[in-house]
Amino acid sequence: MNRLTHSVTQGSADWLSLRAKYFTASELSAAAGKSKYQSRQSLIKAKATGLIEEVSPATQRLFDAGHAAEAAARPIVEAMLGEDLFPVTMSCEIDGLPLLASLDGITMLGDIIWENKLLNESLKSSVQQGKLDDHYALQVEQQLMVSGATKCYFTTSDGTEAGTFGMWYESNPDIRAQIVPIWKQFAEDVKNHIHVEAKAAPVAEAIEDLPALTVQLVGQVTSSNLATFQTVVMERIKAINTTLVTDNDFATADKMVKFLDDGEKRLELVKSQALAQTASIDELFRTIDTLKAEMRAKRLTLDKLVKAEKENRKAEIVTSANREFADHLAALLNRVGVPIPVIGSFGEAVKGLKSLDSMRDKVSAALANAKIEANAIADRIDSNRKTVEDMSLFPDFAQVSTKAPDDFAALLAMRTAARKEAEEKRLAEERERIRAEEQAKAQREAAEVLRKQQEAEAAKLAEQRPVANPDAQPVVSVIEPANDCGQMIKLGEINAALGITVTADFLDRLGIKATIEKNAKLYPAAKFPTICRLIADHILAQAFKKAA
């Protein structure tokens, strides 16, 4: 941030010229439509045209009083703070916006600034409560932003120690976040400003009074200027303007309504006076009644017209703002792809207002604030979208896109973790499925290899075995029993013949049961070949299984 200090004296011509080139802290409340002293529309005009409204003598006297009170309060505040305070004008550029702040005082270290306002009871009450309304808070917040100070000592003073009241103001993140959007929208409105010819304040046209109506009766009308009076009244009624467009028209119509009402009452009075002089003079009363009816009819028509036309103009102002804001929302929708949930309450802005100019100014401020809010939401949506690499995580993006950045980041992290966990679980299940399939396949292939090996071994043995009587008993050549019938062999003799050691439990698992006599395990000698074959099959099966 490039902060600059300007060597100008506050209130001088150079200072005024410098302010015209910047968006100043003291103008921020007006740009936001929250100023106590300047309308947003007048500030737009001043910035767009460079024409600054001349200060009236009364206003200048207030300025002079404020400057005098500030100068007198400076040593009082310095004593309170124990710091010297130096008046300075500073500027910096933030997000392309040239911002300026004229500080009543800043400490040598630049960590504290001072802002003083002329004493008034309302501000005094706010200061004593430790609260500043937007008109002052916006100004101080920009002063802190431009100066880089951490806090401000805000006072309202008449220049005396007893009349000096102060409070500490520390930066409010919510208010600071509004500054750039307010000035950006203001700059856009200045760029689009269209000059409108200045109009004088609405003044009702002077309405020439009716001639005095006199009637004297002595049993009959002896003297009356009723005919002349009638002619004047009828011409006046015909000349009434019923096309209401400007504030002048409305003011004149309002006054005419009152004038006609007064005329009706005066006719009624004259009629009453005439009745008091005579019982009945038909022509006089008919004329008076006719004039009264004409005036009443015109008054009622004009009164309704004034109210209707004012409502029409009010509706035009509100409708125009609604249309402009709808176009703005459409442009934002096109930009971010998500509807912006902001409603412009322009009807509320004109409630209770009488003049068209005041309605336009209030609606203009409300429109600017609605645009600022909508722009902020659109920027937040853009920012949130940029943090998401995989939009499939957010099928409901339109509903959650306006969350605060921290909340959206937390939601993104939660969904990313859930997606990762689900993907890891899927991959683990897939790996387990593949492993199980490969294991089953290997077992099938090993079993097939074993089966084919066994078939090949069996075929080989069949080829090598001599042809014998199928009813003959197999002979165990290594043992050569004297008599096959009931001959038994011991486990030790089997191990000696095999050249390896096998256990009774092992043979039992192969299906060969032992006969036990005096702790000796005996087997039929005739089963020795079967034992050999079963052991060989077992060994081959283990070999093929290991190979697989």
C-alpha positions in Angstrom: 0.0 0.0 0.0 1.6 3.3 -1.2 0.8 5.9 1.5 1.6 9.5 0.7 1.7 12.6 3.0 0.6 15.9 1.3 2.0 19.3 2.4 -1.2 21.2 2.3 -3.0 23.1 5.0 -6.5 21.9 5.8 -9.1 24.4 4.5 -6.7 26.0 2.0 -7.3 26.3 -1.8 -4.6 23.7 -2.4 -6.3 21.3 0.1 -9.7 21.8 -1.7 -8.1 21.2 -5.1 -6.4 18.0 -3.7 -9.7 16.7 -2.3 -11.4 17.0 -5.7 -9.1 14.3 -7.1 -9.7 11.8 -4.3 -12.5 9.9 -2.5 -12.2 11.5 0.9 -13.0 10.0 4.3 -15.4 12.9 5.2 -17.3 12.2 2.0 -17.7 8.4 2.6 -20.9 8.7 4.5 -22.5 10.7 1.7 -21.3 8.1 -0.9 -23.0 5.5 1.2 -26.2 7.6 1.5 -25.8 7.9 5.3 -24.6 11.5 5.6 -26.3 14.0 7.9 -25.4 16.9 5.7 -25.0 16.0 2.0 -27.1 13.9 -0.3 -25.5 11.1 -2.4 -26.8 12.7 -5.6 -25.2 16.1 -4.9 -21.8 14.4 -4.2 -22.0 12.4 -7.5 -22.7 15.7 -9.3 -19.8 17.4 -7.6 -17.4 14.6 -8.5 -18.7 14.3 -12.0 -18.6 18.0 -12.9 -15.9 19.3 -10.6 -18.3 22.0 -9.5 -18.3 22.5 -5.7 -21.3 24.2 -4.2 -20.4 27.5 -2.6 -20.5 27.5 1.2 -23.1 29.8 2.6 -22.2 32.3 5.3 -24.1 30.4 7.9 -22.2 27.2 7.0 -18.9 29.0 6.9 -19.5 30.2 10.5 -20.0 26.6 11.6 -16.8 25.6 9.9 -14.9 28.5 11.5 -16.3 27.5 14.9 -15.3 23.9 14.4 -11.8 24.9 13.4 -11.5 27.2 16.4 -12.8 24.4 18.8 -10.3 21.9 17.2 -7.4 24.2 17.7 -8.4 24.9 21.4 -9.0 21.2 22.1 -5.7 20.0 20.7 -3.6 20.7 23.8 -6.4 19.4 26.0 -6.4 16.1 24.1 -2.6 15.9 23.9 -2.5 16.2 27.7 -5.1 13.4 28.0 -3.2 11.1 25.7 0.3 12.1 26.8 1.2 12.4 23.1 1.8 15.2 20.6 -0.7 15.3 17.8 0.2 16.5 14.3 -2.5 17.5 11.7 -1.7 15.8 8.4 -3.4 14.9 5.0 -2.6 11.5 3.7 -3.6 9.4 0.7 -3.2 5.9 -0.7 -4.5 3.8 -3.5 -6.5 0.7 -2.5 -7.8 -1.7 -5.2 -7.4 1.0 -7.8 -9.3 3.6 -5.7 -7.6 7.0 -4.8 -8.5 7.5 -1.1 -7.7 10.5 1.0 -7.9 11.3 4.8 -7.4 14.6 6.5 -6.4 13.9 10.0 -7.0 16.4 12.9 -4.0 14.7 14.5 -1.7 11.7 14.4 1.0 10.6 16.9 4.7 10.6 16.0 4.7 6.8 15.7 1.5 6.9 13.6 -0.3 4.3 15.7 -3.0 6.7 17.0 -5.1 9.3 15.2 -7.4 12.0 16.6 -10.7 13.2 15.1 -12.6 16.2 16.6 -16.2 17.5 16.0 -17.8 20.6 17.2 -19.7 19.9 20.4 -23.4 19.1 20.1 -25.7 17.3 22.5 -26.6 14.4 20.3 -22.9 13.6 19.5 -22.0 14.1 23.1 -24.5 11.5 24.1 -23.2 9.0 21.5 -19.6 9.5 22.7 -20.5 9.1 26.3 -22.1 5.8 25.4 -19.0 4.8 23.4 -21.0 4.4 20.1 -20.6 6.2 16.8 -23.4 6.2 14.1 -22.5 5.4 10.5 -22.0 9.0 9.6 -18.9 9.3 11.8 -17.8 5.6 11.9 -17.4 5.4 8.2 -15.2 8.5 8.2 -13.0 7.3 11.0 -12.7 3.8 9.5 -11.3 5.3 6.3 -8.9 7.5 8.2 -7.6 4.4 10.0 -7.3 2.5 6.7 -5.4 5.3 4.9 -3.1 6.2 7.8 -2.4 2.7 8.9 -3.1 3.6 12.6 -4.6 1.0 14.9 -7.1 3.2 16.8 -8.7 6.7 16.9 -9.4 9.0 19.9 -12.7 10.6 18.8 -13.8 13.8 20.6 -16.6 16.3 20.5 -15.5 19.6 22.0 -16.3 23.3 22.3 -12.6 24.0 22.9 -12.8 23.9 26.7 -11.6 21.2 29.0 -15.1 20.8 30.6 -16.7 20.8 27.2 -14.4 18.1 25.7 -15.8 14.5 25.6 -13.9 11.6 24.1 -14.0 7.9 23.3 -11.7 5.3 21.8 -12.6 3.8 18.4 -10.9 0.7 17.1 -11.3 -0.6 13.6 -14.5 -2.6 12.9 -13.8 -5.3 10.2 -17.4 -5.2 9.0 -17.4 -1.5 8.4 -13.9 -1.6 6.8 -15.0 -4.3 4.4 -17.7 -1.8 3.1 -15.3 1.0 2.1 -14.0 -0.3 -1.2 -17.4 -1.6 -2.4 -19.0 1.7 -1.5 -16.5 3.7 -3.5 -16.4 1.3 -6.4 -20.2 1.7 -6.8 -19.9 5.4 -6.3 -17.2 5.6 -9.0 -19.4 3.7 -11.4 -22.3 6.1 -10.7 -20.1 9.1 -11.2 -18.9 7.7 -14.6 -22.5 7.2 -15.7 -23.7 10.6 -14.3 -26.0 12.5 -16.7 -26.2 16.2 -16.2 -29.8 17.4 -15.5 -30.6 21.1 -15.6 -30.9 22.5 -12.2 -34.4 23.5 -11.1 -35.4 26.1 -8.6 -37.1 24.9 -5.5 -40.8 24.4 -6.1 -42.8 27.6 -5.5 -46.5 27.8 -5.9 -47.7 30.5 -8.3 -49.4 33.5 -6.8 -53.1 33.1 -7.0 -54.9 36.4 -7.4 -57.5 36.8 -4.8 -61.2 36.9 -5.8 -63.0 40.3 -5.6 -65.0 40.8 -2.5 -68.5 39.7 -3.0 -71.1 42.0 -1.5 -74.9 41.6 -1.4 -77.4 44.0 0.2 -81.0 42.9 0.5 -84.1 44.9 1.4 -86.8 42.4 0.6 -85.0 42.1 -2.8 -81.5 42.3 -4.1 -80.7 46.0 -4.1 -77.0 45.8 -4.8 -74.7 43.0 -5.9 -71.6 42.4 -8.1 -72.4 38.7 -8.3 -72.3 38.7 -12.2 -68.8 40.2 -12.3 -67.7 37.8 -9.5 -69.1 34.9 -11.4 -67.2 35.8 -14.5 -63.9 36.1 -12.7 -64.4 32.8 -10.8 -65.3 30.8 -14.0 -62.3 32.2 -15.9 -60.1 31.4 -13.0 -61.4 27.8 -12.8 -60.8 27.3 -16.5 -57.2 28.5 -16.2 -56.3 26.0 -13.6 -53.4 23.7 -14.7 -54.3 20.0 -14.3 -51.2 18.6 -16.0 -48.9 17.9 -13.1 -45.3 17.0 -13.8 -42.8 19.1 -11.9 -42.6 19.9 -8.2 -43.7 23.4 -9.1 -46.9 22.0 -10.6 -47.6 20.0 -7.5 -47.0 22.9 -5.2 -49.3 25.2 -7.2 -52.0 22.6 -7.3 -51.8 22.0 -3.6 -52.2 25.8 -3.1 -55.1 26.0 -5.6 -56.9 23.2 -3.7 -56.7 25.3 -0.5 -57.8 28.4 -2.5 -60.9 26.8 -3.9 -61.8 25.4 -0.5 -61.6 28.9 0.9 -63.7 30.2 -1.9 -66.4 27.7 -1.2 -66.5 28.7 2.5 -66.7 32.4 1.6 -69.7 31.8 -0.8 -71.4 29.9 2.0 -70.8 32.8 4.3 -72.2 35.3 1.9 -75.2 33.1 1.4 -75.8 32.9 5.1 -75.5 36.7 5.4 -78.1 37.1 2.6 -80.4 34.7 4.2 -80.2 36.7 7.4 -81.5 39.8 5.4 -84.3 38.1 3.5 -86.3 34.9 3.4 -85.6 34.0 -0.2 -84.1 35.5 -3.3 -84.1 32.7 -5.8 -81.7 34.0 -8.4 -79.1 35.0 -5.8 -79.1 31.6 -4.1 -79.1 29.7 -7.4 -76.1 31.6 -8.6 -74.2 31.2 -5.3 -75.1 27.5 -5.2 -73.9 27.1 -8.8 -70.5 28.8 -8.1 -70.1 26.8 -5.0 -70.7 23.6 -6.8 -68.3 24.5 -9.6 -65.6 25.4 -7.1 -66.2 22.2 -5.0 -66.1 20.0 -8.1 -62.9 21.5 -9.3 -61.3 21.4 -5.9 -62.2 17.7 -5.5 -60.9 16.9 -9.0 -57.7 18.8 -8.5 -57.1 17.3 -5.0 -57.5 13.8 -6.4 -55.3 14.6 -9.3 -52.5 15.9 -7.1 -52.6 12.7 -5.0 -52.8 10.4 -8.0 -50.0 12.2 -9.9 -47.7 12.2 -6.9 -48.3 8.4 -6.5 -47.6 8.0 -10.2 -44.3 9.9 -10.0 -43.4 7.9 -6.9 -44.2 4.7 -8.7 -42.1 5.8 -11.7 -39.1 6.4 -9.4 -39.4 3.1 -7.6 -40.1 1.2 -10.9 -37.1 2.7 -12.5 -34.9 1.6 -9.6 -36.4 -1.9 -9.7 -35.7 -2.1 -13.4 -32.1 -0.9 -13.1 -31.4 -3.3 -10.2 -33.0 -6.2 -12.1 -30.6 -5.5 -15.0 -27.7 -5.4 -12.5 -28.7 -8.8 -11.0 -29.0 -10.2 -14.5 -25.5 -9.1 -15.3 -24.2 -10.7 -12.1 -26.1 -13.9 -12.8 -24.4 -14.0 -16.2 -21.1 -13.5 -14.6 -21.2 -16.1 -11.7 -24.0 -18.4 -12.9 -25.8 -18.2 -9.6 -28.9 -16.0 -8.7 -27.9 -13.3 -6.2 -30.3 -13.3 -3.2 -30.7 -9.6 -2.7 -34.0 -7.7 -2.8 -34.0 -3.9 -3.4 -36.5 -2.3 -0.9 -37.0 0.9 -2.9 -40.6 1.3 -1.9 -39.5 1.5 1.8 -36.9 4.2 0.8 -39.6 6.7 -0.3 -42.1 6.1 2.5 -43.1 9.3 4.2 -41.3 11.6 1.7 -43.1 14.5 0.0 -40.9 16.0 -2.6 -39.8 14.2 -5.8 -36.2 15.3 -5.3 -36.0 13.7 -1.9 -37.5 10.5 -3.2 -35.0 10.4 -6.1 -32.0 10.9 -3.7 -33.2 8.2 -1.2 -33.9 5.7 -3.9 -30.5 6.4 -5.5 -28.8 5.7 -2.2 -30.9 2.5 -1.7 -30.1 1.4 -5.2 -26.4 1.9 -4.7 -26.4 0.0 -1.4 -28.3 -2.9 -3.0 -25.8 -3.0 -5.8 -22.9 -3.0 -3.3 -24.5 -5.9 -1.4 -25.1 -7.8 -4.6 -21.6 -7.2 -5.8 -20.1 -8.4 -2.5 -22.2 -11.7 -2.7 -21.1 -12.2 -6.4 -17.4 -11.7 -5.4 -17.9 -14.2 -2.6 -19.4 -16.7 -5.0 -16.5 -16.2 -7.4 -14.0 -16.6 -4.6 -15.6 -19.8 -3.3 -15.8 -21.3 -6.8 -12.1 -20.7 -7.3 -11.2 -22.8 -4.3 -13.0 -25.9 -5.8 -11.1 -28.0 -8.3 -13.8 -30.7 -8.7 -17.2 -29.2 -9.0 -18.8 -32.6 -8.7 -18.3 -32.2 -5.0 -21.0 -29.4 -5.1 -24.1 -30.4 -7.0 -25.8 -27.9 -4.6 -23.3 -25.1 -5.3 -26.1 -22.6 -6.0 -27.4 -23.1 -2.4 -24.1 -23.1 -0.6 -22.1 -20.7 -2.8 -22.9 -17.6 -0.7 -21.4 -19.0 2.5 -18.7 -17.0 4.2 -15.2 -18.1 3.0 -14.3 -19.9 6.2 -17.6 -21.8 6.3 -17.3 -22.7 2.6 -13.7 -23.9 3.2 -14.8 -26.1 6.1 -17.6 -27.6 3.9 -15.1 -28.2 1.1 -12.7 -29.9 3.4 -15.4 -32.1 4.8 -16.7 -33.2 1.4 -13.2 -33.7 0.1 -12.3 -35.9 3.1 -15.6 -37.9 2.6 -14.9 -38.3 -1.1 -11.3 -39.5 -0.4 -12.5 -42.0 2.3 -15.2 -43.3 0.0 -12.6 -43.7 -2.9 -10.1 -45.4 -0.6 -12.8 -47.8 0.6 -13.8 -48.5 -3.0 -10.2 -49.2 -4.1 -9.7 -51.5 -1.1 -12.8 -53.5 -1.9 -11.6 -53.6 -5.6 -8.2 -54.9 -4.6 -9.7 -57.5 -2.3 -12.0 -58.7 -5.1 -9.1 -59.0 -7.5 -7.0 -60.8 -4.9 -9.8 -63.2 -4.2 -10.4 -63.8 -7.9 -6.7 -64.4 -8.5 -6.4 -66.7 -5.5 -9.4 -68.8 -6.7 -7.9 -68.9 -10.2 -4.5 -70.0 -8.9 -6.2 -72.7 -6.8 -8.2 -73.9 -9.7 -5.1 -74.0 -11.9 -3.0 -75.8 -9.2 -5.8 -78.4 -8.8 -6.0 -78.9 -12.6 -2.2 -79.3 -12.8 -2.3 -81.8 -9.9 -5.1 -83.7 -11.4 -3.2 -84.0 -14.7 0.0 -85.0 -12.9 -1.8 -87.6 -10.9 -3.4 -89.0 -14.1 0.0 -89.0 -15.8 1.6 -90.7 -12.8 -1.2 -93.3 -12.7 -0.8 -93.9 -16.4 2.9 -94.4 -16.0 2.5 -96.8 -13.1 -0.1 -98.7 -15.0 2.3 -99.1 -17.9 5.1 -100.3 -15.6 3.0 -102.7 -13.5 3.2 -106.4 -14.7 0.0 -108.0 -15.8 -1.3 -110.1 -12.9 -4.3 -111.9 -11.7 -6.7 -109.3 -10.6 -7.6 -111.5 -7.7 -4.1 -111.9 -6.6 -2.9 -110.1 -3.4 -0.3 -107.4 -3.7 3.1 -108.3 -2.4 5.4 -106.0 -0.4 8.7 -107.0 -1.9 10.9 -105.3 0.7 9.3 -107.1 3.6 8.6 -110.5 2.1 6.3 -111.9 4.7 6.2 -115.7 5.0 2.4 -115.7 4.9 0.2 -112.9 3.6 -2.7 -114.1 5.5 -3.1 -111.8 8.5 0.6 -110.7 8.3 1.2 -107.3 10.2 4.1 -104.9 10.0 5.2 -102.4 12.6 5.4 -98.6 12.0 9.2 -98.8 12.4 9.4 -101.5 9.7 7.4 -99.1 7.4 9.8 -96.2 8.1 12.8 -98.5 7.5 11.4 -99.6 4.2 10.6 -96.0 3.1 13.8 -94.5 4.3 11.9 -91.7 5.9 10.0 -91.2 9.1 6.2 -91.1 9.2 4.0 -90.9 12.2 0.9 -92.9 13.0 -1.1 -89.6 13.1 0.1 -88.8 9.6 -0.9 -92.3 8.3 -4.2 -91.8 10.2 -4.8 -88.6 8.2 -4.2 -90.5 5.0 -6.9 -93.0 6.0 -4.6 -95.9 7.3 -5.6 -96.9 10.8 -3.2 -98.7 13.1 -3.8 -101.7 15.4 -2.2 -101.2 18.8 -0.8 -104.2 20.7 1.3 -103.6 23.8 2.0 -100.0 22.7 3.1 -101.2 19.2 1.4 -99.8 16.2 0.7 -102.5 13.6 -0.5 -102.3 10.0 -1.6 -105.0 7.5 1.4 -106.0 5.4 -0.9 -106.2 2.4 -1.6 -102.4 2.6 2.0 -101.3 2.3 1.7 -100.5 -1.5 -1.4 -98.4 -0.7 0.5 -96.6 2.0 3.3 -95.9 -0.4 0.9 -94.6 -3.0 -1.0 -92.3 -0.6 2.3 -90.9 0.7 3.5 -90.3 -2.9 0.2 -88.5 -3.8 0.5 -86.3 -0.7 4.1 -85.3 -1.5 3.2 -84.6 -5.2 0.2 -82.5 -4.1 2.3 -80.4 -1.8 4.9 -79.9 -4.6 2.4 -78.7 -7.1 0.7 -76.4 -4.6 4.1 -74.8 -3.7 4.9 -74.4 -7.4 1.5 -72.7 -8.0 
